[in-house]
Amino acid sequence: MGVITVSVLGAVLALSAAVHLQLVREVWLLLSLRKVFLRFQVWRLFTSLLYSGPFGVSLLLHLFFLGTYLLKLEDEAFVGRPVDLAYMLLCGGFWIAIFGAFMKRRLLTGALPIFVVMVWCRKNERAQLHFFGVQMAAPYFPWVLLLLQLLLGADVVPDLLGALAGHTYIFLTDVLPHTHGVRLLSTPAVVHKVLGPMLR
């Protein structure tokens, strides 16, 4: 398993365990841009995305989808490019946090797995997936997951934010360069310099 996948899954599990063991209060993990910018509680940008709630079925599903598709990205589209994958996650997380703040969402559980699934599915548009015995083209899969969440009565707003962030990433990195020859998003040299030595 790749270093990015292990790190992200480890962070998700660590946050759930910390709340479960009462080492950390859930309220400390919630998104608050006021506290991020005025009190420098920058961790809230990450913890509101990575915290997937208490131990249970929801956490297991988030770990499964996040781990499966993040590992596929790490082994396929971003093979040998862990810094670019880390930057993709940082950009996606930033967009989700901004979108969530505008919608006054404090917990963004579900957004990151859908973001990762959306990016993988858009990068593998010709792939055929099987889900509960139904075969479908990869681009439809994130929407099927959203529909399933809706049918189960879950809050789908974070998932929609993740899907929006995934579309934003694909548009900036894949669509614009191919249609207009313009690349508005690429990993800055400073990110390579800072993260490169850590991710080797």
Beta strands, then each sheet from edge to edge (+ up, - down):
strand 1: 128-131
strand 2: 134-137
sheet 1: 1+ 2-
end
